[in-house]
Amino acid sequence: MACRCCSEGRRHSSILYSILRSQEERAVPAAGPAPRGCPCGSRRRVALRSPQVACKAASAVLVKTLRFVQNVPCFQELPLDEQLLLVRSCWAPLLLLGLAQERVHLETVESAEPSMLQRILTARQHGERPPAPAPAPAPAPGRPHHGPHPPSAGDIQAIKGFLAKCWSLDISTKEYAYLKGTVLFNPDLPGLQCTQYIEGLQREAQEALNEHVRLIHRGDEARFAKLNVVLSLLRSINANVVAELFFRPIIGAVNMDDMLLEMLCAKL
């Protein structure tokens, strides 16, 4: 039996109207690319310099992001389990787009965690067996696992690089909205029932973005491709890293599935 969202006629442009309805236009200054570090440095553990401030800002952006999602009529027409599946898979890239739009800057410091070499030397000094590295399996980019994954310098560099790319492009409110629509309506998730409907919504968001770029940025034929590079950068950032960075310092071990379900069902 087809779900209601697949069987009923779609209201064209309702997604785009609702996406744009509560967005505020902000001037975003250009920012240079994130500096490159050596591969060894990218594995250093880092922490937020002011976790209370950064986590409060990220929490506010997450609430605003889920309110934005809930205000999209096409999203509301989906069954609740489909809604939750979409949000669970894309909350992190949507949050990062929101952080870029709100111009939230990240200040970090290197954590005091000893390196593997330091631990080996310390163990030898005390006549102990050197600790063996135990790499954890990497979780899928869209779904965080529930074990700790302390952010490394490389993780933070990827997030800062993404933010810098957004700011260098001076992305407008409408462009952010269409990018969020593209991220939200991902038809490739396992378990989705309304795949054709969701695929159509994603295609509609991409077409609207392309049309907007052609009208507003006529002299920049590569801008549409540059905006899609932003989406490719998002795919390289692990959702569990985002959870550990912004939420664990304040509320401890985070079960994002439970938190998202609670927030999605609440009237934000």
C-alpha angles and dihedrals in degrees: 000000000000116000120246094254091056097044100045122076114261122240102233116229093008090113092051094045093051093044090055097039100087100026118117122216111238130182109234119196119221118262130199123244118278113266117256119240132195118271091249092055092049089067095056115113115244136182136198114275091220105021094173092056096042094044092049090051092047092048091052091049091048091053091048090047094053090045088054090050093048091052093061106100093205089056092049090055091063120093113263094249090053091049091051093047091053094047094046090054099045108029092103098051090042089051092050091050087051092049089051092048092048090045096235109177122208120221113188139181130201110261123236094241108131118242122245089255091053091049092049092050092046091049092050091050089057094042093248129138111266112252116256117226113250108195114200118226111264113250122227112274094242101044123048120215118225099245122096117271107179109210115251127211087259091055091051092045090055091052093046090047090053092049091047091051091053092048093047090055092049090223113206128225092257092049091050088050094053091045090052090050090052091050096044098051101057110162094187097075115118113245099030116136100187096054097142092049092048092045089054091052092050091049090049091053091049092048091049090050091050092048092048092050092050091051100042103030102038093152094053108068092170096055095095090054091047091053090051089053085062088059091050090053089053091056091060094058115089116230092218090058089054091050093048093047101047107025111024095066090060109030101022124226106017127213097194093185091061093043094049092048091052093047094044092053092046124084101247 
